[in-house]
Amino acid sequence: MRTVTDMRLVMAMALCVLFSIQSGIAYDFTLGIFGNANMDDTIDESDIVFIREIIDGTQKATAFADADYNGIIDEKDITQIESIILGNETNLTIMDGVGRNLTVSVPVEKIVTLAGSYGPEMLLAFGIQPEAITEQSKSHAVQLQDIVENIPTIGTYQEPDIEAIIKLNPQLVHCYESRYIKAGSYEKLENGLKDIGINLVALDFHNPSTFNNAIRIMGYLLGDQRRADLLIDFEESNMNLIKERTKKLTDEQRTSVYLESSKDLATRGPGDATYESIILCGGRSIFDDISAPYPTVESEAVIQRNPQAIIKVPDGLAATDSAEPLKSLRDSIADRAGWEDLDAVKNDRVCVINGGTKSVHNSIFCLFLAKALHPDLFKDVDPESIYRQWYNKFLGTDNDLAIVYPLSESW
């Protein structure tokens, strides 16, 4: 018996499942690979059982049940799932981060990434060197300079050099989801690549709400699910530690905090991952009554709301081996007119955390944030050490850059 699926319905179902699960900081997810018939976070024998039940009519077809992506659910889908489990499949159909179904030849060995510093960093963590990166990748990824210095560039992420990419003959090109979504930004590139059978795949490794799915998909594409598991386990272990220690905090015990991003008086609100991190880490934004995700506030409003802690999180700040740039930022905050009487300033609870600590390991940023908000609950945790351990474990390199001021051991 064969079951014919309505592919439009399947795509709609998949989008609803993926994007409803991926809200806020969550680590339950549906793996966006066709063959994940039971819609959990992996592909295994239970998916074969589920396909048989669909064929027998005791289960309804699900978004990713059509493993071979031919519009029909039958024994051939079981054969494809068995191949995926054994690791000898020759192609995979995935749903990327912007909801496109793409069939990719596997294992992937040649990738070009257009995703700033985050793309190269994660590919290197998987043990694969990109064929090429963008100019921004070299200028922004200070912590990777020794590793990426000999990797060729193919223009900027805004205007990649299509001819240069095609000459490299990659199996796929990776980009940010947000950049792909921006109207027409990659239309010419995508069409040019499609003509010669190269997929443009949008996956965000730096977004905590999409991290697990993106990492697991890349693990399957590269044929290295073990590495994907290690990367996910690293994040989950840190996040679980934070959740366990902050879960019993009452509203009164939460630290009131003013979090400022790169631009002076620019903060974060509901809908932004950093705002959600504040809540997870036992804080309460003094601007939690503002609904916009990226509001700009008045200095007087900060004074009136008098936060217990102030945390500056500059993105795009080039890290160096000197803490002086971070110290200068911190001092400038304490010196703002009228801020000398804030509780955070008087009690020396102003700190600067380089936004690069979020990168592809958001749990490390959250450890810094949690310790800044509740030093008593996290006195045995050394976020700087954990940050450096990540680079040593996954990139095989030492990272001695100054990324926080003052040092978290003094909090």
C-alpha positions in Angstrom: 0.0 0.0 0.0 1.3 3.5 -0.9 0.3 6.8 0.7 0.4 9.9 -1.5 1.3 13.0 0.5 0.2 16.6 -0.2 3.6 18.3 -0.3 2.2 21.7 0.3 0.5 20.5 3.5 3.7 18.8 4.5 5.7 21.9 4.1 3.2 24.0 6.1 3.2 21.4 8.9 6.9 21.3 9.0 7.2 25.1 9.2 4.6 25.2 12.0 6.4 22.6 14.0 9.9 24.0 13.6 9.2 27.6 14.2 6.7 27.1 17.0 9.2 24.9 18.9 12.1 27.3 18.2 10.9 30.3 20.3 13.0 31.7 23.2 15.8 29.7 24.6 14.6 26.1 24.2 16.4 22.9 23.5 13.5 20.6 22.5 13.5 20.5 18.7 12.3 18.7 15.6 15.1 17.6 13.3 14.5 19.2 9.9 15.5 16.2 7.8 13.2 14.1 5.6 13.2 10.6 7.2 12.5 12.0 10.7 9.0 10.4 10.4 8.1 10.6 14.1 9.2 14.3 14.3 11.7 14.0 17.2 15.3 15.1 17.3 17.0 12.3 15.4 16.6 9.5 12.8 16.6 6.0 14.2 14.7 2.7 14.2 11.6 4.3 15.7 11.2 6.2 12.4 11.1 2.9 10.5 8.4 1.6 12.8 6.5 4.9 12.3 6.7 4.6 8.4 5.3 1.0 8.6 2.4 2.3 10.6 1.8 5.0 8.0 1.8 2.4 5.3 -0.5 0.2 7.3 -2.9 3.1 7.9 -2.5 3.3 11.7 -0.6 6.5 11.6 -1.0 9.7 9.6 1.7 11.0 7.4 4.0 13.6 9.0 6.0 16.5 7.7 9.3 14.6 7.3 8.0 11.0 6.6 8.8 11.1 2.9 12.4 10.2 3.4 13.3 9.9 -0.3 11.3 13.1 -1.1 9.4 11.7 -4.0 5.9 12.5 -2.9 5.0 8.9 -2.0 5.4 7.1 1.4 6.4 3.5 0.8 9.0 0.9 1.4 11.6 3.0 -0.4 11.4 5.5 2.5 12.3 2.7 4.9 15.3 1.9 2.7 16.4 5.5 2.8 16.0 5.7 6.6 18.0 2.5 7.0 20.8 4.1 4.9 20.7 7.2 7.0 21.0 5.2 10.2 24.0 3.2 8.8 25.6 6.4 7.4 25.8 5.2 3.8 23.1 7.4 2.3 24.1 9.3 -0.9 21.7 12.2 -0.5 19.6 13.9 2.2 16.7 16.2 1.8 16.6 18.9 4.5 14.5 21.8 5.5 16.9 24.7 6.0 16.3 27.6 8.4 14.1 29.6 6.0 11.8 26.7 5.2 13.2 25.5 1.9 13.4 21.8 1.1 16.8 21.1 -0.4 18.3 17.7 -1.5 22.1 17.6 -0.9 24.6 15.0 -2.0 26.4 13.6 1.1 28.8 13.5 2.8 29.6 17.2 2.2 33.3 17.9 2.1 33.5 21.2 0.3 31.7 24.2 1.7 31.8 28.0 1.2 30.3 30.0 4.0 29.1 33.6 3.7 28.1 33.7 7.4 30.5 36.2 9.0 32.6 34.8 11.8 29.9 32.3 13.0 29.9 30.2 9.9 33.7 29.5 9.8 33.9 29.0 13.5 31.2 26.3 13.5 32.6 24.5 10.4 36.0 24.5 12.0 34.5 23.1 15.2 33.2 20.3 13.0 36.8 19.8 11.8 36.1 21.0 8.2 38.0 24.0 6.7 35.8 26.1 4.5 36.8 26.4 0.9 36.3 30.2 1.1 35.0 32.8 3.5 33.9 36.4 3.3 36.1 39.5 3.9 34.1 40.1 7.1 35.0 36.7 8.3 38.7 37.6 8.4 38.1 41.1 9.9 35.6 40.0 12.6 36.8 36.6 13.6 39.8 37.9 15.6 39.9 34.7 17.7 40.3 32.6 14.5 43.0 34.7 12.8 45.7 32.1 12.9 43.3 29.4 11.5 41.6 31.4 8.8 44.5 33.5 7.5 45.2 31.2 4.5 41.6 30.6 3.6 40.7 32.6 0.4 37.9 35.2 0.4 35.1 35.5 -2.1 34.0 39.1 -1.6 31.6 40.3 1.2 28.6 38.6 2.5 26.5 41.4 1.0 28.1 41.0 -2.5 29.7 37.6 -2.8 31.7 36.9 -6.0 29.6 34.3 -7.8 32.3 33.4 -10.3 34.9 32.9 -7.7 32.5 30.6 -5.7 31.7 28.6 -8.8 35.4 28.1 -9.6 35.8 26.5 -6.2 33.1 24.0 -7.0 31.7 23.6 -3.5 29.0 21.0 -2.7 27.0 23.7 -0.9 27.2 27.4 0.1 26.2 28.3 3.6 24.6 31.7 4.6 22.8 33.4 7.4 19.0 32.9 7.6 18.4 36.6 8.1 20.6 37.6 5.1 18.7 35.1 2.9 15.3 36.4 4.0 16.3 40.0 3.2 14.4 40.7 0.0 16.4 39.8 -3.1 19.8 39.8 -1.3 20.9 36.4 -2.6 18.5 35.8 -5.6 21.2 36.2 -8.2 23.6 34.0 -6.3 21.0 31.3 -5.7 20.0 31.2 -9.3 23.6 31.0 -10.5 24.4 28.2 -8.1 21.2 26.3 -8.9 22.1 26.2 -12.6 25.2 24.0 -11.8 23.6 22.0 -9.0 25.0 23.8 -5.9 22.6 24.4 -3.0 22.5 27.7 -1.0 21.7 26.5 2.5 20.6 29.0 5.2 21.3 27.8 8.8 21.9 29.9 11.9 24.5 28.5 14.3 24.6 31.5 16.5 20.9 31.7 17.4 20.0 29.7 20.6 16.5 29.0 19.3 17.8 27.3 16.1 21.1 26.0 17.3 20.3 22.3 18.0 18.5 21.8 14.7 21.1 23.6 12.7 24.0 21.7 14.3 22.3 18.3 14.0 21.5 19.0 10.3 25.1 20.0 9.6 26.2 16.8 11.4 24.2 14.7 9.1 25.3 16.6 6.0 29.0 16.2 7.0 28.6 12.6 8.2 29.7 13.5 11.7 26.8 13.1 14.1 29.1 12.4 17.0 30.7 15.9 16.7 27.2 17.4 16.5 26.2 15.6 19.7 29.3 16.9 21.5 28.6 20.5 20.5 24.9 20.2 21.5 25.9 18.4 24.8 28.3 21.3 25.6 25.5 23.8 25.2 22.9 21.8 27.1 25.1 21.0 30.1 25.8 24.7 30.6 22.2 25.8 30.1 20.9 23.1 32.4 23.3 24.3 35.1 21.9 27.8 34.8 18.3 26.6 34.8 18.9 24.4 37.8 20.4 27.2 39.9 17.9 30.0 39.0 14.6 28.0 38.8 13.6 28.7 42.4 14.3 32.5 42.3 11.3 34.6 43.3 10.5 37.8 41.5 12.0 39.7 44.4 15.2 37.7 44.2 15.8 38.4 40.5 18.5 41.0 39.9 17.2 44.2 38.3 19.5 44.9 35.3 20.1 47.4 32.6 21.6 45.6 29.7 23.1 47.9 27.0 24.2 46.7 23.5 26.8 48.3 21.3 25.1 51.6 20.9 24.7 53.8 24.0 21.2 53.6 25.5 20.2 50.8 23.2 18.8 47.9 25.2 16.9 44.7 24.4 13.3 43.7 24.8 10.9 40.8 24.3 11.5 38.9 21.1 15.3 39.3 21.4 17.4 36.3 22.4 19.6 38.4 24.8 16.5 39.6 26.6 15.4 36.0 27.0 18.8 35.2 28.3 18.4 37.8 31.1 15.3 36.0 32.3 16.9 32.5 32.1 19.9 33.8 34.1 17.8 35.1 37.0 17.6 38.8 36.0 14.8 41.2 35.4 15.3 44.0 32.8 14.4 47.4 34.2 12.7 48.0 30.8 10.6 44.8 30.8 7.5 47.0 30.3 8.7 47.9 26.7 7.4 45.5 24.1 9.9 46.4 21.3 12.8 44.0 20.9 15.5 46.7 20.2 14.4 49.9 22.1 16.5 53.0 22.6 15.9 54.5 26.0 16.6 57.8 27.8 19.4 58.2 30.3 17.0 59.7 32.8 14.8 56.6 32.5 17.8 54.4 33.6 18.4 56.8 36.5 14.8 56.6 37.6 14.7 52.8 37.4 18.0 52.5 39.3 19.3 49.0 38.3 21.2 46.7 40.7 23.5 45.7 37.8 24.6 47.2 34.5 25.9 45.0 31.8 27.3 46.3 28.5 27.4 43.8 25.6 29.1 45.3 22.6 28.8 43.3 19.4 31.5 43.6 16.7 34.1 44.8 19.3 37.4 43.3 18.2 38.8 41.3 21.1 42.5 41.7 21.8 44.8 40.4 24.5 44.4 43.7 26.4 41.4 44.4 28.7 41.9 48.2 28.2 39.1 48.6 25.6 36.7 46.9 27.8 37.8 48.8 30.9 37.4 52.1 29.0 33.9 51.2 28.1 33.1 50.3 31.7 34.5 53.5 33.0 32.6 55.6 30.5 29.4 54.1 31.7 30.1 54.8 35.3 31.1 58.4 34.3 27.8 59.2 32.6 26.0 62.3 34.0 23.8 61.3 37.0 24.8 57.7 37.0 27.2 58.0 39.8 24.4 57.5 42.3 23.0 54.3 40.7 23.1 51.3 42.9 25.0 49.4 40.2 27.7 52.0 40.1 27.9 52.5 43.8 28.2 48.8 44.4 30.7 48.2 41.6 28.3 46.0 39.6 29.0 47.4 36.1 30.7 45.0 33.7 31.4 44.6 30.0 31.0 41.3 28.2 32.2 41.1 24.6 29.2 40.1 22.4 31.6 37.6 20.7 31.1 35.3 23.7 27.6 34.5 22.3 28.9 33.5 18.9 28.2 29.8 18.3 28.3 29.0 22.0 25.6 31.1 23.5 25.7 29.1 26.8 29.1 30.7 27.6 27.6 34.2 27.3 24.8 33.0 29.6 27.3 31.8 32.1 28.9 35.2 32.2 25.5 36.8 32.5 24.3 34.5 35.2 27.4 35.0 37.3 27.2 38.8 36.9 23.6 38.7 38.0 24.0 36.2 40.8 27.7 35.8 41.8 26.6 34.0 45.0 24.8 31.2 43.0 27.7 30.8 40.6 30.8 31.4 42.7 32.2 28.0 41.8 31.7 28.6 38.0 34.6 30.2 36.0 33.0 31.3 32.6 36.4 32.4 31.3 37.9 29.0 31.8 34.9 27.3 30.1 35.1 29.8 27.2 38.8 28.9 26.6 38.0 25.1 27.0 35.5 25.4 24.1 38.3 26.7 21.8 40.7 24.0 23.0 38.2 21.2 22.7 36.6 22.0 19.4 39.2 24.0 17.5 42.4 22.7 19.1 43.6 26.2 19.8 44.3 28.5 22.8 42.3 31.6 23.1 43.8 34.2 25.5 41.8 37.2 24.3 40.3 39.5 26.9 36.5 39.2 26.6 35.1 40.5 29.9 35.9 43.3 32.3 36.3 43.1 35.2 37.4 39.4 35.3 34.5 37.3 36.4 36.5 35.8 39.2 36.2 39.1 41.0 32.4 39.2 40.8 
